[in-house]
Amino acid sequence: MKVAVTSQGEDLDSQVDPRFGRARNFVVVDTESDAFETHDNAQNLNASQGAGIQAARNVAQMGVNAVITGNVGPKAFAALQAGNIRVFVGARGSVRQALEDLKAGNLQSAKEASVEGHWV
């Protein structure tokens, strides 16, 4: 499975970014091979609006099956659902820990947004 994890840094030991749309980076990991690549999300860091929707488009173009993050707003959640991308919220610690939590079944698939819009 290909998973995008919101990240404050550029590798597996970086901390999970609690924001989806305004995350600093997305670390995209192939959970079968553990190969990863980092995608900068700078264009959305200071966007006045639409950061979550644009971030959802970007991760969809990366071909991911799931997103792991701290929180996701309603518009981003709807855009991810439209792309058939599962969303796991409540992640903490490092990207590596979030992936281990996913593999161990410790993260639940979100049924709705975890925060209201324009959460920063």
Secondary structure in CASP SS format (residue, H / E / C, confidence):
PFRMAT SS
TARGET T0000
AUTHOR 0000-0000-0000
METHOD secondary structure of the structure
MODEL  1
M C 1.00
K E 1.00
V E 1.00
A E 1.00
V E 1.00
T E 1.00
S E 1.00
Q C 1.00
G C 1.00
E C 1.00
D C 1.00
L C 1.00
D C 1.00
S C 1.00
Q E 1.00
V E 1.00
D C 1.00
P C 1.00
R C 1.00
F C 1.00
G C 1.00
R C 1.00
A C 1.00
R C 1.00
N E 1.00
F E 1.00
V E 1.00
V E 1.00
V E 1.00
D E 1.00
T C 1.00
E C 1.00
S C 1.00
D C 1.00
A C 1.00
F E 1.00
E E 1.00
T E 1.00
H E 1.00
D E 1.00
N C 1.00
A H 1.00
Q H 1.00
N H 1.00
L H 1.00
N C 1.00
A C 1.00
S C 1.00
Q C 1.00
G C 1.00
A H 1.00
G H 1.00
I H 1.00
Q H 1.00
A H 1.00
A H 1.00
R H 1.00
N H 1.00
V H 1.00
A H 1.00
Q H 1.00
M C 1.00
G C 1.00
V C 1.00
N C 1.00
A E 1.00
V E 1.00
I E 1.00
T C 1.00
G C 1.00
N C 1.00
V C 1.00
G C 1.00
P H 1.00
K H 1.00
A H 1.00
F H 1.00
A H 1.00
A H 1.00
L H 1.00
Q H 1.00
A H 1.00
G C 1.00
N C 1.00
I C 1.00
R E 1.00
V E 1.00
F E 1.00
V C 1.00
G C 1.00
A C 1.00
R C 1.00
G C 1.00
S E 1.00
V H 1.00
R H 1.00
Q H 1.00
A H 1.00
L H 1.00
E H 1.00
D H 1.00
L H 1.00
K H 1.00
A C 1.00
G C 1.00
N C 1.00
L C 1.00
Q C 1.00
S E 1.00
A C 1.00
K C 1.00
E C 1.00
A C 1.00
S C 1.00
V C 1.00
E C 1.00
G C 1.00
H C 1.00
W C 1.00
V C 1.00
END
